[in-house]
Amino acid sequence: MSERVKKIFSNLTRECDALVLMNGQEPMLDSSLFYACNLDSGLFEDCAAVLLPDGQAFLITSQLEESAAKKAEAEVIVYSDAQERAEALKNVLKGAQQIGVNSRSISHFSMQYLTKLKEDSEFFDIGTALAKARMLKDAAELEKIQRACDIASEVADIIPTMITDGVTEYEVAAEIGYQMQKKGASATSFDTIAAFGQAAAEPHHTPTDYRLQKTDMSLFDFGCRVSRYCSDITRTFSPREMSAKYTKVYETVLEAQRRAIAAIRPGVVSAEIDKIARDYIDAGEFKGRMIHSLGHGVGLDVHEGGSFSPRSQIVLEENMVMTVEPGIYLPGWGGVRIEDDVLVTKNGCRLLTHAKKDLAEMKID
């Protein structure tokens, strides 16, 4: 029996006979399937996991994934064609009337397939229960996240060796990804953001062939995966010709982050952490220039389960992993963001990322 499956069911608020987590074609893969079956390899396209209230899990998989499936915490059922897949699902779901699905991740095609397959059943969304279960990481998950954070931190500290006058955003983004994989990551968590100069005012900037100038700040937002688990870190490096304005912006962001992190502990409502950082930034000349929430959950997805935002009312609990990433963005000038991954502990929190970030350490010679 799977403890993770029991954990998911414990968060349901209504009667349920079975849960179905169904993958489509990549990238329409539900990370909750990998979570429930404790899988860290394979794609499992068009495969399904069926979870039962007693903790049983069935992984219905194609022959392509048979070897990877053997590592799952689930009873594996292998199919060779579409008919065999349908029969396997029908058999496992026999008698199930109330069936939960992850509406956020299941494709419209897969939902139509399931409703046709089980015309006599009622389907409902279990996304909230999945999110709650996944927010609290177990020891195995934390070990993988910590390794991903270690790799990203190590690479963050060598970024200055990549920054030379005339280098392009493309080149540094590619080098960051290469260095993370060289150090043991399986992939990047998301497309690396490399933003020079005025482009740093765009929180989700896409790298271009723009070449770094001496007066440009440089912002890098990136992360990597270890056994599917993500890290997420942002560091902003000073221009070679650093101005008093840049110093003030950077120090304001850094202090906002420090204050927010110092307040993280179990029992605190997540919106309060956002407010601490936002109020500090808004108290000065950069009021209103933090244009996103303070942070988000991290795990199998780089954005998962909870956030530090003005509207979020999640009560922090031990073993949640969150980012803390205040920023100030000034269109036509640039921006600064500093981001770290934080583990909520019994009495406070612990930084999982550990790259340098004090202004004196972020100067480019």
Secondary structure by P-SEA (a helix, b strand, c coil): ccaaaaaaaaaccccccbbbbbbcccccccaaaaaaacccccccccbbbbbcccbbbbbbccccccccccccccbbbbbccaaaaaaaaaaaaccccbbbcccccccaaaaaaaaaacccbbbbbaaaaaaaaaccccaaaaaaaaaaaaaaaaaaaaccccccccccaaaaaaaaaaaaaaaccccccccbbbbccccccccccccccccccccbbbbbbccccccccbbbbbbbbbcccccaaaaaaaaaaaaaaaaaaaaccccccaaaaaaaaaaaaacccccccccccccccccccccccccccccccccccccbbbbbbbbcccccccbbbbbbbbbbcccbbbbcccccccccccccc
